[in-house]
Amino acid sequence: MKKILVLTSRFPFPVIGGDRLRIYQMCKALSEHYELHLLSLSDSKKNCVDNNDRVFSHVETVYLPKWKSYLNVILSLISFSKKPMQLAYYSSSDYKNKIRRMINDYDAVFCHLVRTSDSIPDFDGIKIIDMTDAISLNYSRVKLKSNKGLLDHIYSLEYKKLHEYEKMMPKKFDVVCLISQVDSDYLFENNTPSNVVIASNGVEFDRFPVSNVPSKDLVFIGNMLSVQNIDAAQWFIDHVLPKLEQHGDFRFKIIGRISESMKLKFNSYKGVYATGEVDCVSSHAQPALAGICSVRLGAGVQNKVLEYMALGIPAIVSSVGAEGIPARPGVDFIVVDTPDEYVNSIIKLNDSSELFNTLSKNGRKFVENNQSWSSSLTPFLSKIDMLIVK
C-alpha cells in the first residue's frame, strides 16, 4: 500500500471545528486506499487520539509552545521578512528536521493549509496541499471593515505577503485543493491552473437529524473564538435584533465555543443566549425558526449553512455566507444583506408555515443531493489517485 505523510499545523483531534473536520474527512477518505502517517505541530504536550480511529496508522507530534510562536511573529515583523506571518507563527526547526528525516519513506506528502507548506524539503514524491480557502480574501475583507490603526496596517502588510504566497502554490505542489471556485477565481483571476481542484465541504447526515418544527429561536452555530463569527453575531445583535423586537419575542441563540468574557457580553443583551460549547449541536439547535449566517468577513464555504440545511432549519445567509454553495436563493435558502432584509425574511418565516416547510425540505434535499463528503471530495481523491498510481 502506498504511503502518505500528512502534515498539520494543529493537532486534528478532537474533531471539532471546520478546519479539523475537513482534514479529518479528507484523510478518512484517503485511508481507504493509502497508509497515512500523521506528523502534527501542537501547542500542547497532551494530545489524545480516539482509540477507535483507524485513519492514521501512525501519529507523531512536535511541540511548539505558544510563546515561541508569538516570538516568531515578532521577529518576522521587526526583520521585515517577506514570508507571511501565517508561516512565521508555525515555524519550527524541530518540525522541519523531523520531516527531513522521514519524508523519503513516503510516496506522497499532504500539507494541510499554507502554514505547513514551507516545511517540506526537496522531495521526489507527490506533493499535495489543501489550502481550504484563500486566506488573503478573508484578510482583504477584514481590512475593509477594520478601523484605521496599527492592526489595519499589519493586516495590509500580511494581506500583500499572503496573497502573493498563495498564488505560488500551484508551482510548488502537484495537487492544490480549494474549497470553492470563488477562492480560486480570487487567487488566479478566473484562470484556474490545471493542478488546482475544487472540493467543497460535506455533511455527516447521521449527525444532523431533520426537524422542521418552528420556534422563536434564531440560531447561530460557530466557533466564537474566531473574528469572523464574533463580528457576524455582534452585527446581527446591533443591527437586526433592535428592529425585530417590535415584531415578536424572538431569541438569538449562539451555539459554539466561546470565551467566558464574550459569553457574558452576549448574554447581557436582551433576547440573546450564548450556550458555549455543547456536546450535541443538533439537539441545541432544534427547534428553531431559522439558522443565521450573517458573516461579513471570511472566505470559503460556511459549514454552519450546510448544517442548518441538513437539520431542516431554514437558512438565512449573507451574500458572503452563500459563497461556494450552489443552492438556489429563495428556494433552498434565503440570501440577504441589510438589516431590513433579515427582519422581513424572519417575519415571513414566522408568519408562513408553508414557507418554513418548503425551505426546510428544500434545504435538506439540497445537501443530501450535493454535499455528502463522498461526493464533495471526489475531484480531490481522483486527482491524487491518478498521480500516485502513475
N, C-alpha and C positions, 0 to 999 in steps of 0.2 A: 504493500500500500504506500502510495506517495505521501511524503510528509510536508506539512506546512508549519512554519514558525509564526505565531500570532503575537504581535507587539501592541500593547495598550499602555496608555499614559496613566490610566486609573484602573485599579483592580475592579474587574467587572462583576464581582459578587458582593452583596446580594443583588439580584437582577431587578433593580428599581431605577426608575428614571428612563427617559427616552434614549439617551446615548448608550447606556448599559444594555437595555433591551435590544436595541438594534444590533450591536456587535455580538451579543449572545445568540440571537436568532440567525445571524449570518454564519456564525461558527457552528451552530447546531446543524444547519443545512449542509455545510461543508464536511462535517464529521461523518456524514453518511457515506462519503466516498474517499476521504483522506484522513490520515492520522494527524491530529492537531496537538501542538505543544504551545502552551501559553507562557510568555515572559512579560510580566507587567511591572511597571513602576507602582509604588504605593507610598502614601504618606503615613501609613500605619504599619507597625510591626506585627499586628494581629490581623491576619487575613484568613477567612474561612470559606471553603468551597463546599457546596452541597454534596454529601457523600453519595447521593443517588445520581449525581450528574455524571454523564458519560461523554460529554462533549470534548473535553480535553483529556488526553491520556497522560499528560504531564504538565504540572503547573509550578512555576517559579516566580518569585517576586524580588525586586531590587528596591531597597528602602531609600526614599528621597524625602527627608523631612521638610516641612513647610518653610522653616526658617531659611533653608538652603535655596528653595525655590524663590522666595522673596529676595534673597541676596542676588540670585542670578538675574532677576529683573532689574534691580538697582544697578548692577554692574553693566547690564546691557544698555540702560539709559545713559549712564554717565560716559560710556565708551563710544556712544553713537553707533552702536552695532547696526548693520544692515539687516540682520535677522529679526523676524517678528518676535515680540515678547512671548507669544504663544509657545515658541520654540525654546526661548530662554528659560521660561518658568519650569519646563520639564527636562531641562538639560541635565544629564548625569553621566559622568565619565565611567562610573561603575557599570551603568546600564549599557553604554556603548561597548565597553570592553567585554562584557558578558555576551553580547550579541556577536561580536567579532569572533569569539571563541566557539560559538555554537553554530553559526549560520551556514557553514559549508556542509553540514549534515542534513540539510533540508533541500527539497525540490523547489520550494517557494517560500516567500516571506510576505506576511499580510499585516500592513500597518493600519492601525485604527486612528484616524484623524491626522492632520498635518503635524501635530505635536510630536509624533514619533518618526516623521519622515526623514529627518536628517541623522537618525541614529544608526542607519544601516550602512555598512562599508560597501566596497565593490563586491558584487555578487553576481554569479553567472546564472543563477536560477531566475524564476519568475518573480517579479516584484509587483505587489498588489497594494492599493491603498483605498480605503473607504474614507473619503473626505466628509461624507454625510452632506453638510450644506456649505455654501460659500460664506465663511465667517466674515469676510470683508463686506459682504452685502449687509449682514447684520450690523457691523460696525458703522457702515455708512448711514444706516437708519438711526442708530443711537446718536451719532454725531449731529444729525439734523434736529433731533429732539432735545439735545442736551443744552445746558446753559453755557455761555462762553466762559472760559476759565482754564485752569491748569488741566483738569480732566478732559476737557474738549480738545486741548492741544495734544495731549497724549493719545487720545482716540484718533486724531487726524494723522499723527505720525505712524501709529500702528496700522491704521487702515491702508496707508500707502505701501508700507512694507509687506503687509499680509496679502494685499491684492496682487502685487507683483509675484510674490512667492507662490500663491495658489495657482496662478496661471501657468507656472512652470511644471506642475505636477505631471501632466501628460508626457513631458520629456524625460522625467525621472523614473516613471513607473510604466509597466506593461499594461496594467489594468487600473483605471481610475474610476471609482464609483461615486456618484452623486445622487441625492435623494429626489431631486426634481429637475425638470427641464428649465425651470425658472433660474435655478442656481447655475446650471450650465450656460444658459444664454447670457447671464450676467458676466460670468468669468471669460467666456470665449466669444462674446459678441455675436451670438446666434450662429456660430460656426463650430459646432461640437466636434472635437477631434475623434478619430475612428476608435481610439482605445478608451474613450470615456463611455461608461454605461450608466443608464438611469435605473435605479432600483428604489422604489418608494418603501415606506414602512407598511407593515401589515398589522393585523389584529388577531389575537388569540380568542376565538369566538366563545370557547368554553368558559373563559373568564368574564364574559360580558353577557349575562342572560338578559333577554329582552324584557322590558317593562314599559308599557305605554299607558300608564296611569298618571294623569297630570296632578300637579300640586301647585303651590305658590312659590316653590323653590326655584331659583335660577342658579345653577351650579357652575362652578369654575374649577376644573381639575388642573393641577400643575404643581411643579416644584417651585415653591415660593421662596427659594433661595436665589432664584435667577432674576436678573434685572428685567428681563422681558416680561415675565409673569407678574412681578411686582408692579411694573408700570401699567400693564393691562388691567389688573384688578383695581389699582388706585384710580385710573382714568374712569373706569366704569362707576366706581363709588362716587367720584367727584362730579361726573357729568351726566350720568344716566339715572342713578337712583333718586336724586332730588326731583327730577321730572316725573319719575314713576310713582312717587309717594301718593300723589293725588288720585291715582287710578286703582289703588288697591294695596293690600297688605302683603307685598312681595318680600321674599328674603333672598339675599345674595349669599350663597353658601360656597365658601372657598375650601377645597379639599386638597391637601398635599403637605409635604414637608415645609416647615416654616420656622423662623427664629421666634423665640419667645417674645421678644420686643415687638416684632411685626405682628404677631398673633394678637397681642394686647392692643396694638394700634387699630387693627382691622375690627376687632370685636368691640371697640369703643364707639364705632359708628352705628347709628340706628339702622336696623334691617340688614346687618352684616353678621355672619357667623363663620369664623375660620376654625376648622376642625383640628388642624395639624395633621401629622402623618397618621394614616389609618391602615389596618390590616387588609381590609377589603374595600377597594374604591367603589366597586359597583353597588354594594349594599348601602354605602353612604350617599351615593349619587342619586339613588332612586328612593321614592318617586320624585320627579322634577318636571317643571313646565318647559324648561329649555336649558341647553348647555351653552354657556357663553364663552366665546373666544375673541376677546376684544384686543388682541395683540396689535401693537403698532410697530414694534421692533422685532427683530429676529429674521430668520431665513429658513428655507427647507419646508418640511411638512410638519404641521402641528398634530401630534399624537392625540391631543385632547379632542380634536374634532372627530377623528376616526372613532374614538372611544364613545363619545356622545351618540354617534350614529349607530354603533354596534349595540348600545344599550337601548336603542329605540327612543332616545331623548332628542327632540328636535334641536338642531344645532343652529345658533345664531352667531355668525362669524364675521370678522372684519375682512376686507379685501386682502390684507397681508396674511391673515389666518387661513384664507381659502387657497393660497398659492400652492401649487403642486398637487392639488386634489381635484381630479376631473369630474367632480359631481356637478349636477345641474342646479344653479341658483334658482330659488323659488320652487324647486321640485324635490330635490334631495336635501337641501339645506337652505338657509336664508343668509344672504350676504349683505351686510350693512356697514356704514362707517360713522355716520353722525349720531349724536345723542337722540335726536328726534326719530331717526330711523330705527334705532334699538327699541325705543319706547313703543313706537307704533307696531313693530313686529311682535313684541311681548304681549301687548294688549290684544292683538288679533289672535294670537295663540290661546290666550286666556279665554277669549270670547267664543272661539270656534273649536268645538271638539272634532269637527270634520277636518279642519286644517291640521290640528295637532296629530290626529291619527294618520293622516296622509303623509306628513313629514316623518313621523315615527317609522312607518312601514317602508317608505321610500329610502330613508337613510340607512336602515338596517339592510335592505336589499342591495343598496349600492356597495356597502363594504363587503357583504357576502360575495358579490359578483366580481369585485375589483381589488379588494385589499386583504386577501389572505396572504400570510407570509410566503407560502409556496409560490404563488403567482407573482408576488411583488419581487421576489429575489431571483426569479428565473433568468432574466437577462444577465445578471451578475454571475450566477453559477455557470451558465452556458459559456460565457467568455473565458472563465477560468478553466473549465474542462477542456475547451478547445486548445488552450495554450499549454497546459500541463501534459496533456496526452501527447501533443506533438513533441 
